[in-house]
Amino acid sequence: MSLVRRAVPADAEEVLRLRQVMIDSVFASAGPSSTEWHARSLPTVRGRLADPDGDFAAFVVDDPDRPGALAALVAGTIEYRIGRAGNPQGAVGHVFSVATDPDARRRGYARACMETLLDWFRERNVPQVDLNASAAAEPLYASLGFVRKPDPSMRLQL
């Protein structure tokens, strides 16, 4: 059985905590950022996690050392853009909030969550997935097939 599971509404606070971990690591030079927005975001996150058929999904790994805590998070959404050659239906996936708790890193959790999210996109016939990658995370994404574009985004053709 996989360590990865789909996040549920009860995970919303931990989802926000790990999103903050990601934000703080990407913008580390600015110092820790405010978490005041979490309370206002919580109802929306719970609602989105409660919709298993929606265009948003988060996949997580439970922290094996801390009951009730999450070790890793990956979130993604499906957007509609007017079609084009190679994607006539216009479905585009976007990956964001890839985060692993600092105490749980280097165990393959982010990779496992990413692979599950990519499967979720494939099941929904999403032919293109975009993400923005930090330099530290680029090797993971490249190993999954993402390639650099001229801007900081990467794309995987599914």
C-alpha positions in Angstrom: 0.0 0.0 0.0 1.2 3.5 -0.9 2.2 6.0 1.7 0.5 8.7 -0.3 -3.1 9.5 0.2 -5.5 12.2 -1.0 -5.8 15.0 1.5 -9.2 15.4 3.2 -10.8 18.4 5.0 -9.4 17.3 8.4 -5.9 17.8 6.9 -6.5 21.5 6.0 -4.4 23.0 8.9 -1.5 20.7 8.1 -1.8 21.5 4.4 -1.5 25.2 5.2 1.4 24.5 7.6 3.3 22.7 4.8 2.4 25.4 2.3 4.0 27.8 4.7 7.1 25.6 4.9 7.3 25.8 1.1 6.8 29.6 1.0 9.4 30.2 3.7 12.0 28.0 1.9 11.5 29.7 -1.4 11.7 33.1 0.1 14.2 32.3 2.8 16.2 35.5 2.3 13.2 37.6 3.3 12.9 35.7 6.7 9.9 33.9 8.0 6.7 35.3 6.6 3.4 36.0 8.3 0.9 33.1 8.9 -2.0 35.4 9.7 -3.6 34.5 6.4 -4.0 30.9 7.4 -7.2 31.5 9.4 -8.9 33.2 6.5 -7.7 30.5 4.0 -8.7 27.5 6.2 -12.5 27.4 5.2 -11.6 27.6 1.5 -9.0 24.9 1.8 -11.4 22.6 3.7 -14.0 23.2 1.0 -11.7 22.4 -1.8 -10.4 19.2 -0.1 -14.0 18.1 0.4 -14.7 18.0 -3.4 -13.2 14.8 -4.7 -14.5 15.5 -8.2 -13.3 19.0 -8.5 -10.3 20.6 -10.3 -8.1 20.7 -7.2 -6.3 17.9 -5.5 -3.7 17.6 -2.7 -1.8 14.4 -2.0 0.0 13.9 1.3 2.2 11.5 3.3 1.4 11.2 7.1 4.4 11.9 9.3 5.4 8.5 10.8 6.9 10.1 13.9 4.1 12.6 14.7 0.5 11.4 14.7 -1.8 13.9 13.1 1.0 15.7 11.3 1.8 15.5 7.6 5.4 14.8 6.3 4.8 15.9 2.7 2.4 17.7 0.5 1.8 18.2 -3.2 -1.1 20.2 -4.6 -2.3 20.7 -8.1 -5.2 22.1 -10.1 -6.6 21.7 -13.5 -7.2 24.9 -15.5 -9.1 25.4 -18.7 -7.4 27.4 -21.4 -8.7 27.8 -25.0 -7.4 24.8 -26.9 -4.5 24.7 -29.3 -2.5 22.1 -31.4 -1.4 19.4 -29.0 -4.1 20.3 -26.5 -7.4 20.9 -28.3 -9.5 20.6 -25.1 -7.3 23.2 -23.3 -6.8 21.3 -20.0 -3.6 22.4 -18.3 -2.4 21.1 -15.0 -0.5 23.2 -12.5 1.6 21.9 -9.6 2.2 24.0 -6.6 2.9 23.7 -2.9 5.4 20.9 -3.1 6.7 20.7 0.5 8.3 18.3 2.9 8.6 18.9 6.6 12.3 19.6 7.3 12.4 16.7 9.7 11.1 14.3 7.0 13.2 15.2 4.0 15.3 12.8 1.9 12.9 9.9 2.3 11.2 10.1 -1.2 8.0 11.5 0.1 7.8 14.5 -2.4 8.6 12.2 -5.3 5.8 9.7 -4.2 3.3 12.6 -3.9 4.4 14.0 -7.3 4.0 10.7 -9.0 0.5 10.3 -7.5 -0.5 13.9 -8.6 0.8 13.2 -12.1 -1.3 10.0 -12.2 -4.3 12.1 -11.1 -3.7 14.5 -14.1 -3.4 11.5 -16.5 -6.7 10.0 -15.3 -8.3 13.3 -16.1 -6.8 13.5 -19.6 -4.6 16.5 -18.8 -1.9 16.5 -21.5 0.3 19.3 -20.1 1.5 20.1 -16.6 3.3 23.3 -15.6 5.1 24.2 -12.4 7.6 26.7 -11.1 10.8 25.2 -9.8 13.4 26.3 -7.4 17.0 25.4 -8.2 17.0 22.9 -5.3 13.9 21.1 -6.6 14.7 21.1 -10.3 16.5 17.7 -10.2 13.4 16.0 -8.8 11.2 17.5 -11.5 13.7 16.8 -14.3 13.8 13.2 -13.2 10.0 13.0 -13.6 10.3 14.4 -17.2 9.8 18.1 -16.7 12.0 20.4 -18.9 13.0 24.0 -18.5 11.2 26.6 -20.5 12.7 30.0 -21.3 11.0 31.3 -18.2 11.2 29.8 -14.6 8.4 27.4 -15.4 8.8 23.8 -16.4 6.5 21.6 -18.4 5.8 17.9 -18.7 4.0 16.6 -21.7 1.8 13.6 -20.6 
